Amino acid sequence: MAAQAPYIGGGSGGLDLDEAVFGETFHEPLVHRAVMAELNAKRKGTASTLTRGQVAMTGAKAWRQKGTGRARVGALSSPQRTGGGIAFGPKPRSYTVKVNRKERRRALRAVLSMHSERGSLAAIDAGGFDSPSTKQAVSALEGFADGGKALVVLTEGEENVALSFRNIPGASVLRATQVGVADVIGASRLVVSPGALDLLTQAAAAPVKREATEVTA
């Protein structure tokens, strides 16, 4: 029997889960690499400091070379002096790290399968929300997977559900096209609508291998 995601907050039965997507073995190094790549991609990388050659500082010597009894002194912009430049300070850079498409898909399958295995994946019937209702959303989450942060994944046209869940502390709402590996693994509970589940399944599915066709003369 295929695994299912049970409905919460109304609705009988559950959503069938694709075994090819929700039966992936958890691969920690791969998931870690995908999460770090997503988090690094969000960094602006605009931090910048001035080197000794960029500090607006006088070129005059602090005191004469000899006769003062003190050690000779060079440029006042050197890093060891107050107001001088910064040695090895940050400069604008890109933190982007490439993760292959196949690796990212496998990592997404792994974290989705993790939620399925531990029973923290559930479905929500978007049609059951005729209007935004935070009370209905709170009632739906009560008793599901022993609490914790909840990620609600929806699609376009499900604004009533989004408005219902977005004000709940510890709950975040994202569209299926915006969900990444870091979002899924960072949530204790995952709630999806039928449409969002289809999009997540498509995004995580392994590419179909094309069979070689025999060319005849």
C-alpha positions, -999 to +999 in steps of 0.1 A: +000+000+000+014+034-010+023+058+018-002+087+024-002+121+040-033+123+062-056+153+061-057+176+091-084+201+098-111+182+080-111+159+050-111+121+050-084+098+038-051+112+027-029+121-003-010+093-020+028+099-019+050+089-049+073+062-036+100+073-060+101+107-043+091+099-007+111+067-004+146+083-007+172+073+018+185+102+039+220+113+028+233+137+054+264+151+035+244+158+004+216+175+024+241+195+043+257+207+011+224+217-004+213+236+027+246+255+029+244+264-007+208+278-003+218+297+029+249+311+013+229+323-018+209+345+005+240+363+018+245+398+002+283+397+005+285+435+006+307+438+037+337+459+030+367+473+049+395+497+040+430+485+035+460+506+045+462+519+010+426+530+010+426+549+043+425+587+040+456+594+061+483+620+060+516+610+044+536+629+069+557+611+095+543+611+130+577+624+143+612+627+130+633+597+123+660+604+150+665+622+182+632+616+200+642+584+218+613+566+204+613+539+177+611+551+142+576+552+128+563+546+093+529+552+077+501+560+101+477+540+079+493+507+090+469+481+105+485+482+140+478+519+145+444+534+156+426+547+125+447+526+102+436+501+076+422+466+083+444+436+076+426+408+059+392+424+063+361+414+043+356+426+008+325+424-014+322+388-027+298+362-038+290+333-015+272+313-041+282+276-042+271+254-071+250+223-064+242+201-093+206+198-102+205+160-096+221+165-062+196+192-052+167+170-064+180+140-044+185+162-013+149+175-016+136+139-019+156+130+012+141+157+034+106+150+021+110+113+028+123+122+063+090+139+071+070+111+056+088+085+076+085+102+110+048+112+104+053+149+103+038+153+068+002+162+065-022+175+039-046+204+041-078+208+021-076+244+007-113+241-003-123+239+033-113+276+039-142+297+025-126+327+042-094+334+062-097+319+097-068+317+120-089+299+145-096+271+120-059+270+111-048+267+148-074+239+153-059+220+123-024+221+137-034+211+172-021+176+181-003+172+148+033+157+152+038+170+187+041+206+178+071+226+166+077+248+137+053+243+108+059+249+072+027+253+051+032+249+014+005+262-010+000+271-046-016+301-063-053+306-056-051+294-020-048+328-004-075+320+022-053+292+036-022+314+035-039+342+054-052+317+080-018+303+088+005+332+085-003+348+118+003+317+138+035+318+159+060+292+146+042+288+113+055+300+080+037+299+046+055+295+013+045+287-023+057+254-036+079+271-062+097+289-034+104+259-012+140+248-008+158+220+011+167+243+040+130+253+044+118+217+045+145+204+069+142+234+091+105+227+099+093+202+125+060+198+106+052+200+069+017+208+057+009+207+020-021+213-002-028+187-030-016+212-056+015+220-037+023+183-033+021+178-070+046+207-076+069+194-049+068+159-064+076+173-098+105+194-085+120+165-066+115+137-091+146+122-107+149+129-144+136+101-166+164+084-184+159+083-222+165+050-238+189+049-267+172+045-300+187+022-326+196+039-358+190+018-389+205+026-423 
